[in-house]
Amino acid sequence: MMLDTSPETQAIIRKSTGWIIVLSIVLMILGIIAIIMPVVATIVSVSVFGWIFLFAGIVRIIKSFQSKPIRGFWLSLLVGILYVIASVILLSNLLAGAVSLTLVLATIFIVEGILEIIACFKARTGGHLSWLVLVDGMITLILGIFIWSSWPNNSLWLIGLYVGVSLLFSGASLLSIATATRKAVR
């Protein structure tokens, strides 16, 4: 599909897609590194989760005091404290955090896979392409069972591997979108 655009618009699109291409290449490189070194990627990922939980907990605690006159103060405060406790646990023992997060990931995949399979047959999710929902549900369920069956032995490498694969495919899809946009503008 060819778009009829002015030279100024073409220059803006080239510049914008240039940054997207750089970002996509960086994502693919990080994905390859994570796949090659999944234990390091797992530890980094767990650490990032820990810092996110810490930040979210602090924000939640501050917000609970700011909204004290409103109902839910104690619940909001408790949730913030739980986030902070979870972050301290994750950050103080990254390996135990990896084991816990791997078990959570397995559980999420199993539940998601079952729900997608049910949705495929019950609600015909996806219309005429509902078979794709079924395949997705089956693959997700099988991955969850695989993770669960080899847990906790897979905890040190699995999250890092999955993060690497995700980064690699995210980068590749961004790259294809950016190059297709550039071709459409020419």
Backbone hydrogen bonds, N-H to C=O, Kabsch-Sander energy under -0.5 kcal/mol:
donor,donor_aa,acceptor,acceptor_aa,energy
3,L,184,A,-2.6
5,T,3,L,-0.9
10,Q,6,S,-2.4
11,A,7,P,-2.1
12,I,8,E,-2.2
13,I,9,T,-2.6
14,R,10,Q,-2.6
15,K,11,A,-2.4
16,S,12,I,-2.8
17,T,13,I,-3.1
18,G,14,R,-1.7
19,W,15,K,-1.6
20,I,16,S,-1.7
21,I,17,T,-2.6
22,V,18,G,-2.2
23,L,19,W,-2.6
24,S,20,I,-2.7
25,I,21,I,-2.2
26,V,22,V,-2.4
27,L,23,L,-2.7
28,M,24,S,-2.3
29,I,25,I,-2.4
30,L,26,V,-2.8
31,G,27,L,-2.5
32,I,28,M,-2.4
33,I,29,I,-2.5
34,A,30,L,-2.6
35,I,31,G,-2.2
36,I,32,I,-2.4
37,M,33,I,-2.7
41,A,37,M,-2.1
42,T,38,P,-2.4
43,I,39,V,-2.3
44,V,40,V,-2.6
45,S,41,A,-2.5
46,V,42,T,-2.7
47,S,43,I,-2.2
48,V,44,V,-2.4
49,F,45,S,-2.5
50,G,46,V,-2.4
51,W,47,S,-2.3
52,I,48,V,-2.5
53,F,49,F,-2.8
54,L,50,G,-2.2
55,F,51,W,-2.6
56,A,52,I,-2.9
57,G,53,F,-2.5
58,I,54,L,-2.4
59,V,55,F,-2.5
60,R,56,A,-2.5
61,I,57,G,-2.5
62,I,58,I,-2.5
63,K,59,V,-2.8
64,S,60,R,-2.0
65,F,61,I,-1.6
66,Q,62,I,-1.9
67,S,63,K,-1.8
68,K,65,F,-1.0
70,I,67,S,-1.6
73,F,70,I,-0.7
76,S,72,G,-2.7
77,L,73,F,-2.7
78,L,74,W,-2.7
79,V,75,L,-2.5
80,G,76,S,-2.2
81,I,77,L,-2.4
82,L,78,L,-2.5
83,Y,79,V,-2.3
84,V,80,G,-2.1
85,I,81,I,-2.6
86,A,82,L,-2.8
87,S,83,Y,-2.4
88,V,84,V,-2.3
89,I,85,I,-2.5
90,L,86,A,-2.7
91,L,87,S,-3.0
92,S,88,V,-2.0
93,N,89,I,-1.3
97,G,93,N,-2.1
98,A,94,L,-2.2
99,V,95,L,-2.0
100,S,96,A,-2.5
101,L,97,G,-3.0
102,T,98,A,-2.1
103,L,99,V,-1.7
104,V,100,S,-2.2
105,L,101,L,-2.6
106,A,102,T,-2.4
107,T,103,L,-2.2
108,I,104,V,-2.6
109,F,105,L,-2.5
110,I,106,A,-2.4
111,V,107,T,-2.6
112,E,108,I,-3.0
113,G,109,F,-2.7
114,I,110,I,-2.3
115,L,111,V,-2.6
116,E,112,E,-2.5
117,I,113,G,-2.1
118,I,114,I,-2.5
119,A,115,L,-2.7
120,C,116,E,-2.1
121,F,117,I,-1.6
122,K,118,I,-3.5
123,A,119,A,-1.3
124,R,119,A,-0.6
125,T,119,A,-1.6
127,G,124,R,-2.0
129,L,126,G,-2.2
130,S,127,G,-1.6
132,L,129,L,-1.8
133,V,129,L,-0.8
134,L,130,S,-2.1
135,V,131,W,-2.6
136,D,132,L,-2.8
137,G,133,V,-2.8
138,M,134,L,-2.6
139,I,135,V,-2.7
140,T,136,D,-2.7
141,L,137,G,-2.5
142,I,138,M,-2.7
143,L,139,I,-2.7
144,G,140,T,-2.4
145,I,141,L,-2.6
146,F,142,I,-2.7
147,I,143,L,-2.7
148,W,144,G,-2.7
149,S,145,I,-2.8
150,S,146,F,-1.4
151,W,148,W,-1.0
154,N,150,S,-1.3
155,S,152,P,-1.7
157,W,154,N,-0.8
158,L,154,N,-2.5
159,I,155,S,-0.5
161,L,157,W,-2.3
162,Y,158,L,-2.8
163,V,159,I,-2.7
164,G,160,G,-2.4
165,V,161,L,-2.6
166,S,162,Y,-2.4
167,L,163,V,-2.8
168,L,164,G,-2.5
169,F,165,V,-2.5
170,S,166,S,-2.6
171,G,167,L,-2.6
172,A,168,L,-2.2
173,S,169,F,-2.4
174,L,170,S,-2.4
175,L,171,G,-2.5
176,S,172,A,-2.2
177,I,173,S,-2.2
178,A,174,L,-2.7
179,T,175,L,-2.5
180,A,176,S,-2.1
181,T,177,I,-2.2
182,R,178,A,-2.2
183,K,179,T,-2.3
184,A,180,A,-2.1
185,V,181,T,-1.6
186,R,182,R,-1.4
